Amino acid sequence: MGARIVVSLEGAIVAEVELEKAVTVVGRHPACDIWIDHPAVSGRHMLFRQANHTVYIEDLASTNGTKVNGIATSHQVVHHLDLIEVGKHKLHFFDDTLLTGAVGDLEKTVHTDFERTMLASHLPSPAPAPEAARPVKEDLSRTMAIPRDPALRAGASHEAVRTREEAPAKEMLALRVVAGARAGDVIALDQANTMLGAAGTDTALVVKRGDGFFIARFGGGNAPRLNGRDLPPGAHAIAPRDVVDVGASRYEVIGLGR
């Protein structure tokens, strides 16, 4: 699978790393594949493990722990747009195959894997309002990817158990195009992933997960805007009457009922 990690600190992107190996270690030790030189990060803090087209994260008994979508975990399957927290740094997980047409049935791919995680019933919380800009004390340049011997060995991984089936969504959502080339159209959000924008331009992704709908920036030089504010990294909940701007197009979130 084509997976990548975007590392950020206090809203600033400091590194982007392709997960090309079976095991990728994150930590403060210079020998780690993704080196984060920060006191809140342990020497070998956590790792990403790829097996059978699935990516797992494993905490390596770190001092401050590892969180996925705000919930502490020691071992878990991760999915497209999940947010992993390591100390003060945030690692944004992207599965590029879900955006390039390489997966034929996105609905089946996302929901089958999602139900296999230990935290299938939890949804990421909406991001808090951005804080006032302040100087970043940490040296952002000291987060980087370092080539590493692929012979690294770690403990065996175990697939997380399946919990319960998710309840049907209470309300289906759609996007009404209010400005742009497709003004007047209504875009149903009935797929696991709905791309807004065209390849090579400013783009965003709307993800349907459980009872919720989330939007995340994907590509382009300008961030999408949600209710007039630039969208920060990560996935953010949307609801009826929200207004989304992507490139030259504007969308209004509407409810379709059940």
N, C-alpha and C positions, 0 to 999 in steps of 0.2 A: 504494500500500500504506500502511496505517496504522502507521507506525514511530515509535518514540520512544526517547529516550536518558535514562537516569537516571544522574546524575553523583554519585559518592561519593568521600569522602576519609577514609581510616582508619575505614571502617565507617559514617560519617555521611553521609546523603543530603543533598546541597547544592543540587541543581537537577534539574528534569525538563523536557525539551524535546521538543516534537513536531517531527519532520522533515517540514516542510511544503513545502520548496523543493527544487529540483533539486540545489542545492549548499549545504551547510552547513559553514562553516569554524569550526574549533576552535583557539584559541590565546590567548596572553597579551595581544595587542594589543586595546585597547578596541573596535575596529571589528569584531572577530570576532563571528560569530553566537552562539557559545558561548564566553564570556569566562572564562578561568581565570587569575586573577592569581597565578601561582606561578612562582618562578625556574626550576623544572625543566621548565617549558612554554615552547616557543619562541613568538615573536610570532605567526606563523601556522604552527601545528604540524602539523595534518592536516585532512582534510575528509571529509565524507560526500557521496557522489554517488548520486542516484537515477536509474535508467534502466531502462525496460521491466520494472517491478515488481521490480527487483533493486537492492540497496543495496551500494555499494562503499565501502571506505575507502582513502584515499591519504595517505601521509606526505608532507609538503611540505618534504623535506630538513631535518627538525628536528634539533636538536643531540642530543637523547636518544632519538630514535626512537619508533616506535609498535609496540605488541604486540597481537596478537589471541590470546586464550586462552594467554598466556604465551610466544608465539613472535613474534619480530621480523618485521615485514613492511613492504613499501613500497606494496603495492597488493593488495587482496584483497576478494572478496565476503564480506559478513558475514551471519549468520543469527540467527534468534530465539534469545535467551539467550547470544549470544557476549559475551565480556568484552574490551573494548578498554582498554589501559593507555596513558595519556599522562602522562609524568612520574610523580608520586605519585598522581594521580587515576585513578579507574576509571570507565569509561563502559559501562554495561550496556545492551545493545541488545535491544529488544523489538519484535516484529512483531505488532501487535494483531490483524491479520486471522486469525492462526492460533488465536486464542482466542475469536472471536466467531461462528464458523460461516460466515464469509465465504468460506472456502476449502473446496470440496467434498471434495477428496481430499488430506488432510493428509499422508499417507504419501508420495504422489507429489511433492507440492510440496516437502517438506523434503528428501527424499533426492535428488531430481533436482538441485536447486540445490547441495546439499552436495557431491555428487560433482564439481561443476564448479569447485570451489576448488582452489588449489594445495596446500592443507594438508588434503585430505580424509581422509588416513589418520591425522591427529593428533586426539587427544581432549583436552579440558581436564583439567588435573590437579586432584585433590581439593584443596579449600581447606585450608590449614594451620589448626591449632587457634587460636582467637582468642587474641590476646595480652592480658595484663592491661591493664585500662583505664588510660590515661594522658592527661594534658592535651593537647589539640590546639593546637599553636602557631600553625598557619596560621589566618587569618581565613576561616572557611568561607563567610561571607556574600559573599565576593568572587568566587564562581563563579556566573555568571548568563548568561542568554540575552539578546542584544541585537539588536533589529531591524536588518536590513542590506539594502542595495540588492541585489535579486535578479539584477542584471546582472553580478555577479562572474564572471570568466572564469578558467578553469584549464585545465591540459593535458588532452588527450583521454584517456579511460580505455580500457583494453583488458581484455577478459574473460579471467580466468585460465584456464589450460589444464586439461583434465580429466586426472586421473591414472589409477589403476587402480580396478577394481571392489572394493568392500569385501567382506571375508569374512563369511559368515553369523555371526550371534551364537552364541556357544558355549552359552549357557544363557538361556532365556526366563525372565523374572521376572513375578511377579504380586504383588498386595497382598491380604492377608487382613485384613478389617475385624474388629478384636478389641474395639472399643468404639464406641458411637454408634448412630445410627438404623439402619444397615445391618449391624450386628454379625452375623458369620457368613458374610457374602458374600465372594466372591473376585473381585477386579477384575483381569482380564488386562491386561497392559501391552503389547498387540500393535499399538498405534497409535503414530504418530510423537509425538503429544502426548496425554496423559491428564490431565484436570482433576480435582482433588480439592477438594470443597467446592462450594457453590452461589453463583451470582452475587449480589453484595451482602453476602457474608459473608467470613470468612477463607478464602482459597483458595491452592492451590499447583498447580504444573504438573510432571508427570513427563514427561521427554523421552527418547525412544529414539533413540540416535545410534550407528551402527556397532555395535561389540560392547558398548557401555555404556548404562547408564540413569542419568539425572541428575534431580535435583529442584531446583526454584527457587520462591521466593516469588512470588506474583502479586498478590494483593489482600487487602484487609481491614486491620484495625487491629492484629492480632496476628501475629507471625511464626510460621510453622510451626516445629516442633521435630524435630530429627533426633537420635535416641538421647539425648533429654533436654536438648539444647542448642538455643537459638534459631538458626534458619537465617540466616546472614549473606547479603548481596547476592550475586548470581551463581548459577551452576548447580553442584551438588555431586553427586558420584557416590554411588549407593546400591548395596547388595549384600544377598544373603540374610541374614536375621536382624536387619537394621536395623529400627528402630521409628520411625515417623513420626506426629506429632500435627498435625492440621489442624483448627482449631476444636475442636468437642466430639468429634471422631472420632479414633480411633487405628488405625493400620495396621501390619501386620508384613510386611516384604518376604520373599517366599518364592520358591524356584526351582522351575521346572516341568520342567527337563531339556530334552532334545531328542528 
